[in-house]
Amino acid sequence: MSRLRKGVSTGLAAGTFLTLAACSGGGSSSVPGVGGVPGVSEGPGAHDVGLILPLTGRNAAYGLRMRDAARLALSAKGSPALDVHDTNAPGGTEQAVRDALARGDAILLGPLTATETAAAAPLAINAGKPELAFTSDSRQARPGVWVMGLTPEQQVRRMVDAARATGRKTFAAFLPDNAFGHAMGDGLARACRDAGLKDPQIVFHTMDSQNIDDGLKTLSAIETRQPAAPALAPTDVPAGPSAIDPTGETTANPTGSTETGATSATTPAPQGVLPVPPPPFDALVLADTGLELGRVITALQADHIDSSQVQIMGPALWKAFDGKLGALHGAWYAASDAHDRMGYVAQYRALYKQSPSPVTDFAYDAAALAGSLIRQGGVTTQALTRPDGYMGVDGLFRLRPDGHVTRALAIYQIQRGGGARIVVPASRDVAIRPS
């Protein structure tokens, strides 16, 4: 494994970012082709790193912070120059890419969105220049164009592998009928197929409460299971979810501790009441956030989907508000280990007087990788896709020849009072299966 940085015994320290021990590329006078396309001769900027980002317009806040992260990654003496282009300048993404290619940059980093990546990729491939795009849309991956964002497929595969290790064999998903939900569903189907499991049951729902209730009833087969426990008395009906707190308002109980207003999805049946048999699956993938997640949680409770019988799993997006998800205690999500990026955060904050947003991590890692390979002889597909991968800000990652990126993610478990803790650490070995 090659490292973008080194750690110390107490974690990553600021200022300890190192070059990668990548395969040397020799002193060739041309950049090797990418994706089967011949390389181009070196020009004045052949050792520069092209950065394609929105520096103006609605996504400028993201683009400017990512530019700062890339600058930080290439701040060491002897690093290649950063050649920055704005996707919102006249001519848009395509002109920004053409300008970088005309300069002869050795590698292109960016752009940010899937739409921009779709416009940039053909130009980069035709020029024989590798592109490390920051989108999380895995459909943009192809030989020569790597998707550096955290994709739904990466998250789902990690959770499926962890669930299988605990004996789960029958997977299902209840997902929003949008692009993100379908990406999670596709990732689940592929992960189950690759693991030799039967096809998962997948149901998509709209934002309508009745559609959510009906869809989950169908998926959980509640009508064919034993009658549910008696309904709660009117005075015990939990408060409805809100967009701020999707599980209901947090209230203090007589002992002074706090708990969410909604009854937990794992609340045991009252004494003397026979438990409802489990649904026809032992692992369930969700993808909702906000108000819709609150509605889904209510439906889970109504259909007696209990985390003591079903491993509930959700997206890394939950990490941003897991303190409000006590009603889903026991549920999982897959994300990077926050401890891994502590040194990067400290260094970024010291230089720019603000904390980096998570999307900046991809810009830092891409720039650090590009800079290291250029210093060691050149950017080649062989060096980019070395099998043992690289240690980045968010942990281990590996660029695959097909444009997909494999990431080592930790499994977080939501706690009874909200918040989450790591229950399965991220791997330190990425001879991991494709995602």
Secondary structure in CASP SS format (residue, H / E / C, confidence):
PFRMAT SS
TARGET T0000
AUTHOR 0000-0000-0000
METHOD secondary structure of the structure
MODEL  1
M C 1.00
S E 1.00
R E 1.00
L C 1.00
R E 1.00
K C 1.00
G C 1.00
V E 1.00
S C 1.00
T C 1.00
G E 1.00
L C 1.00
A C 1.00
A C 1.00
G C 1.00
T C 1.00
F E 1.00
L C 1.00
T C 1.00
L C 1.00
A C 1.00
A C 1.00
C C 1.00
S C 1.00
G C 1.00
G C 1.00
G C 1.00
S C 1.00
S C 1.00
S E 1.00
V C 1.00
P C 1.00
G C 1.00
V E 1.00
G C 1.00
G C 1.00
V E 1.00
P C 1.00
G C 1.00
V C 1.00
S E 1.00
E C 1.00
G C 1.00
P C 1.00
G C 1.00
A C 1.00
H C 1.00
D C 1.00
V E 1.00
G E 1.00
L E 1.00
I E 1.00
L E 1.00
P C 1.00
L C 1.00
T C 1.00
G C 1.00
R C 1.00
N C 1.00
A H 1.00
A H 1.00
Y H 1.00
G H 1.00
L H 1.00
R H 1.00
M H 1.00
R H 1.00
D H 1.00
A H 1.00
A H 1.00
R H 1.00
L H 1.00
A H 1.00
L C 1.00
S C 1.00
A C 1.00
K C 1.00
G C 1.00
S C 1.00
P C 1.00
A C 1.00
L E 1.00
D E 1.00
V E 1.00
H E 1.00
D E 1.00
T C 1.00
N C 1.00
A C 1.00
P C 1.00
G C 1.00
G H 1.00
T H 1.00
E H 1.00
Q H 1.00
A H 1.00
V H 1.00
R H 1.00
D H 1.00
A H 1.00
L H 1.00
A H 1.00
R H 1.00
G C 1.00
D C 1.00
A C 1.00
I E 1.00
L E 1.00
L E 1.00
G C 1.00
P C 1.00
L C 1.00
T C 1.00
A H 1.00
T H 1.00
E H 1.00
T H 1.00
A H 1.00
A H 1.00
A H 1.00
A H 1.00
P H 1.00
L H 1.00
A H 1.00
I H 1.00
N H 1.00
A H 1.00
G C 1.00
K C 1.00
P C 1.00
E E 1.00
L E 1.00
A E 1.00
F C 1.00
T C 1.00
S C 1.00
D C 1.00
S H 1.00
R H 1.00
Q H 1.00
A C 1.00
R E 1.00
P C 1.00
G C 1.00
V E 1.00
W E 1.00
V E 1.00
M C 1.00
G C 1.00
L C 1.00
T C 1.00
P H 1.00
E H 1.00
Q H 1.00
Q H 1.00
V H 1.00
R H 1.00
R H 1.00
M H 1.00
V H 1.00
D H 1.00
A H 1.00
A H 1.00
R H 1.00
A H 1.00
T C 1.00
G C 1.00
R C 1.00
K C 1.00
T C 1.00
F E 1.00
A E 1.00
A E 1.00
F E 1.00
L E 1.00
P E 1.00
D C 1.00
N C 1.00
A H 1.00
F H 1.00
G H 1.00
H H 1.00
A H 1.00
M H 1.00
G H 1.00
D H 1.00
G H 1.00
L H 1.00
A H 1.00
R H 1.00
A H 1.00
C H 1.00
R H 1.00
D H 1.00
A C 1.00
G C 1.00
L C 1.00
K C 1.00
D C 1.00
P C 1.00
Q E 1.00
I E 1.00
V E 1.00
F E 1.00
H E 1.00
T C 1.00
M C 1.00
D C 1.00
S H 1.00
Q H 1.00
N H 1.00
I H 1.00
D H 1.00
D H 1.00
G H 1.00
L H 1.00
K H 1.00
T H 1.00
L H 1.00
S H 1.00
A C 1.00
I H 1.00
E H 1.00
T H 1.00
R C 1.00
Q C 1.00
P C 1.00
A C 1.00
A C 1.00
P C 1.00
A C 1.00
L C 1.00
A C 1.00
P H 1.00
T H 1.00
D H 1.00
V C 1.00
P C 1.00
A C 1.00
G C 1.00
P C 1.00
S C 1.00
A C 1.00
I C 1.00
D C 1.00
P C 1.00
T C 1.00
G C 1.00
E C 1.00
T E 1.00
T E 1.00
A E 1.00
N C 1.00
P C 1.00
T C 1.00
G C 1.00
S C 1.00
T E 1.00
E E 1.00
T E 1.00
G C 1.00
A C 1.00
T C 1.00
S C 1.00
A C 1.00
T C 1.00
T C 1.00
P C 1.00
A C 1.00
P C 1.00
Q C 1.00
G C 1.00
V C 1.00
L C 1.00
P C 1.00
V C 1.00
P C 1.00
P C 1.00
P C 1.00
P C 1.00
F C 1.00
D C 1.00
A E 1.00
L E 1.00
V E 1.00
L E 1.00
A C 1.00
D C 1.00
T C 1.00
G H 1.00
L H 1.00
E H 1.00
L H 1.00
G H 1.00
R H 1.00
V H 1.00
I H 1.00
T H 1.00
A H 1.00
L H 1.00
Q H 1.00
A H 1.00
D C 1.00
H C 1.00
I C 1.00
D C 1.00
S C 1.00
S C 1.00
Q C 1.00
V C 1.00
Q E 1.00
I E 1.00
M E 1.00
G E 1.00
P C 1.00
A H 1.00
L H 1.00
W H 1.00
K H 1.00
A H 1.00
F H 1.00
D H 1.00
G H 1.00
K H 1.00
L C 1.00
G H 1.00
A H 1.00
L H 1.00
H C 1.00
G C 1.00
A C 1.00
W E 1.00
Y E 1.00
A E 1.00
A E 1.00
S C 1.00
D C 1.00
A H 1.00
H H 1.00
D H 1.00
R H 1.00
M H 1.00
G H 1.00
Y H 1.00
V H 1.00
A H 1.00
Q H 1.00
Y H 1.00
R H 1.00
A H 1.00
L H 1.00
Y H 1.00
K C 1.00
Q C 1.00
S C 1.00
P C 1.00
S C 1.00
P C 1.00
V C 1.00
T H 1.00
D H 1.00
F H 1.00
A H 1.00
Y H 1.00
D H 1.00
A H 1.00
A H 1.00
A H 1.00
L H 1.00
A H 1.00
G H 1.00
S H 1.00
L H 1.00
I H 1.00
R H 1.00
Q C 1.00
G C 1.00
G C 1.00
V C 1.00
T C 1.00
T H 1.00
Q H 1.00
A H 1.00
L H 1.00
T C 1.00
R C 1.00
P C 1.00
D C 1.00
G C 1.00
Y E 1.00
M E 1.00
G E 1.00
V C 1.00
D C 1.00
G E 1.00
L E 1.00
F E 1.00
R E 1.00
L E 1.00
R C 1.00
P C 1.00
D C 1.00
G C 1.00
H C 1.00
V E 1.00
T E 1.00
R E 1.00
A C 1.00
L C 1.00
A E 1.00
I E 1.00
Y E 1.00
Q E 1.00
I E 1.00
Q C 1.00
R C 1.00
G C 1.00
G C 1.00
G C 1.00
A E 1.00
R E 1.00
I E 1.00
V E 1.00
V E 1.00
P C 1.00
A C 1.00
S C 1.00
R C 1.00
D C 1.00
V C 1.00
A C 1.00
I C 1.00
R C 1.00
P C 1.00
S C 1.00
END
